[in-house]
Amino acid sequence: MPSGAVNLDALSAAMRGYLEWLAPQMDVLMDRLPKLFVRLRQKAGVAGWHGRIAETVAWLYVGFHMGISYAVQSGVIPAEDRDAQLAAAWTTLTSLAEAQNKQITEDKPADRFTAVLREILASGAGHVRHVDEGADFPTPGLLGWKDDEWYYLLPEAVYKAVVEFTRGQGGHFPVSSRTLWKHLESSGLIEVETATRQVQRTVRAVIGGQRFRVIKMAVSSLAP
């Protein structure tokens, strides 16, 4: 077998043994593991990480914890090595999470959004129509409309397109749509309505005689 290759027979046997080991404990684990997860998430959350990073760390550690417990009881790993393995796993996971959090923090959501949307439009993965073409539906990949000055983007469609495009490149878009619209507003990239006491970041637009709530973004904001 080539160096670094996975022995599939051994892996299959190990997984079968692990599941057989888990099965009698399921009633107990269904009560114990969620509590362990909550404690770990709180422990990880002390670092002030972004979004669900603390949750991800907690779940990964729970999985590693169970795997190590099985390995010890199976005699694969000496019992005296268990704590050192768990400590090393926690250190590795938190180090990776810290790096991920730093990347997300430094990568401004508004800049990320405009960069990804620019790629989507350039690649043809999504498109916008000119307002004179009307608003007939359905149109696959339609993200909104434009005129010489503004984009009128459909909020759900454009956010979904950006998230999926980012995921397709192996990445993760860091914020929800509501948070993204706030970032776009604070960056001066979109028009808002302030007729009421509450700021409306999706504004009213009439396209082809139909009324829509859109993200109104200057065409110049997507210039290279």
C-alpha positions in Angstrom: 0.0 0.0 0.0 1.4 3.5 -0.9 2.6 5.6 1.9 -0.2 7.8 3.3 -2.9 5.6 1.7 -6.0 4.7 3.8 -6.6 1.0 4.5 -10.3 0.8 3.7 -10.8 -2.6 5.2 -9.2 -1.5 8.5 -11.3 1.7 8.4 -14.5 -0.2 7.8 -13.7 -2.6 10.7 -12.9 0.4 13.0 -16.1 2.2 12.1 -18.2 -1.0 12.7 -16.5 -1.5 16.0 -17.1 2.1 17.0 -20.8 1.9 16.1 -21.2 -1.3 18.0 -19.5 0.4 21.0 -21.8 3.4 20.7 -25.1 1.6 20.4 -25.5 0.4 24.0 -24.7 3.9 25.3 -27.1 5.9 23.2 -29.6 6.6 25.9 -27.0 7.9 28.2 -25.1 9.8 25.5 -28.3 11.6 24.3 -28.4 13.2 27.7 -24.7 13.6 28.3 -23.3 14.9 25.0 -25.6 18.0 24.6 -24.5 19.1 28.1 -20.8 18.5 27.2 -21.4 20.5 23.9 -22.9 23.5 25.8 -19.9 23.6 28.2 -17.4 23.4 25.4 -19.2 26.1 23.4 -19.2 28.4 26.4 -15.5 27.6 26.9 -14.7 28.4 23.3 -16.9 31.4 23.2 -14.8 33.2 25.8 -12.4 34.0 23.0 -15.1 36.2 21.4 -15.0 34.3 18.1 -17.3 35.2 15.2 -20.7 33.5 14.6 -20.7 29.8 14.9 -17.0 29.2 15.2 -17.3 28.3 18.9 -20.1 25.8 18.0 -18.0 24.2 15.3 -15.1 23.8 17.7 -17.3 22.3 20.4 -18.9 19.7 18.0 -15.5 18.7 16.6 -14.1 18.2 20.0 -17.1 16.1 21.1 -16.5 13.9 18.1 -12.8 13.6 18.9 -13.5 13.0 22.6 -15.8 10.0 21.7 -13.3 8.6 19.2 -10.5 8.7 21.8 -12.7 7.1 24.4 -13.4 4.2 22.0 -9.7 3.9 21.2 -8.7 3.7 24.8 -11.4 1.1 25.7 -10.3 -0.9 22.6 -6.7 -0.9 23.7 -5.5 1.0 20.7 -4.3 4.0 22.8 -2.9 3.7 26.3 -5.3 5.1 29.0 -2.5 7.3 30.3 -2.2 9.1 26.9 -5.9 10.0 26.8 -5.7 13.4 28.5 -2.7 14.5 26.5 -4.5 13.6 23.2 -7.5 15.5 24.2 -5.5 18.5 25.3 -3.6 18.5 22.0 -6.9 18.3 20.0 -8.3 21.3 21.9 -5.2 23.3 21.2 -5.3 22.4 17.5 -9.0 23.2 17.1 -8.8 26.5 19.0 -5.7 27.6 17.0 -7.5 26.9 13.7 -10.6 28.6 14.9 -8.5 31.7 15.9 -7.0 31.9 12.4 -10.5 31.5 10.9 -11.9 34.2 13.1 -9.1 36.5 12.2 -9.7 36.0 8.5 -13.4 36.7 8.8 -12.8 39.8 10.9 -10.3 41.2 8.5 -12.4 40.4 5.4 -15.1 43.1 5.4 -18.5 41.6 4.4 -19.3 44.5 2.2 -16.1 44.2 0.2 -16.5 40.4 0.1 -20.0 40.8 -1.2 -19.2 43.2 -4.0 -16.2 41.1 -5.1 -18.2 37.9 -5.2 -21.1 39.5 -7.0 -18.8 41.0 -9.5 -17.4 37.4 -10.2 -21.0 36.0 -10.5 -22.0 38.6 -13.0 -18.8 38.3 -15.0 -18.9 34.5 -15.1 -22.6 34.3 -16.0 -23.5 32.4 -12.9 -26.2 35.0 -12.4 -27.4 38.0 -14.3 -29.4 41.2 -14.1 -31.7 42.6 -16.7 -32.1 46.2 -17.9 -35.2 47.7 -16.3 -36.6 48.3 -19.8 -36.8 44.5 -20.3 -39.5 44.1 -17.8 -40.0 41.8 -14.8 -41.4 38.6 -16.2 -40.8 35.5 -14.0 -39.5 32.9 -13.6 -36.0 33.6 -15.0 -33.2 31.2 -13.8 -30.3 33.1 -12.3 -32.1 36.5 -12.3 -30.6 38.6 -9.5 -32.4 41.8 -10.3 -32.3 44.7 -12.8 -30.2 47.8 -13.6 -30.3 51.1 -15.4 -27.4 53.4 -16.1 -27.0 54.4 -12.5 -28.4 51.7 -10.2 -28.7 48.0 -9.6 -32.1 46.9 -8.2 -31.2 43.5 -6.7 -33.6 41.0 -5.4 -32.5 40.5 -1.7 -33.1 36.8 -1.3 -31.8 35.8 -4.8 -28.6 37.8 -4.6 -27.7 36.8 -1.1 -28.3 33.1 -2.0 -26.2 33.4 -5.1 -23.3 35.0 -3.2 -23.5 32.3 -0.5 -23.6 29.4 -2.9 -20.9 30.8 -5.2 -18.6 31.3 -2.1 -19.4 27.8 -1.0 -18.6 26.4 -4.4 -15.1 27.9 -4.2 -14.6 26.2 -0.8 -15.3 29.3 1.3 -17.9 30.5 3.7 -19.8 33.8 3.6 -19.5 35.1 7.1 -22.7 37.0 7.8 -26.5 36.7 7.5 -28.4 38.7 4.9 -29.7 41.2 7.5 -26.2 41.8 8.8 -24.9 42.2 5.3 -27.4 44.9 4.4 -26.3 46.8 7.5 -22.6 46.6 6.3 -23.6 47.7 2.9 -25.4 50.7 4.3 -22.6 51.7 6.7 -20.2 51.5 3.7 -22.4 53.8 1.7 -23.0 51.3 -1.0 -26.8 51.1 -0.9 -29.7 53.5 -0.8 -32.1 53.2 2.2 -35.6 54.5 3.1 -36.0 56.6 6.2 -39.6 57.7 5.8 -40.5 55.9 9.1 -38.5 55.8 12.3 -36.9 52.6 11.2 -34.3 52.4 8.5 -35.5 50.2 5.5 -32.5 48.8 3.7 -34.7 47.1 1.1 -36.3 49.9 -0.8 -39.4 50.1 -3.0 -38.9 49.9 -6.8 -41.3 49.6 -9.7 -40.0 47.4 -12.5 -42.1 46.7 -15.5 -45.2 47.9 -13.7 -44.6 45.6 -10.7 -43.6 46.6 -7.2 -40.5 45.0 -5.6 -38.4 45.4 -2.5 -34.9 45.6 -3.7 -31.3 46.3 -2.6 -30.6 49.5 -4.5 -26.9 49.7 -5.2 -24.9 52.1 -7.4 -23.6 50.6 -10.6 -20.3 52.2 -9.9 -19.9 50.2 -6.7 -19.3 47.0 -8.8 -16.7 48.6 -11.1 -13.4 46.8 -11.0 
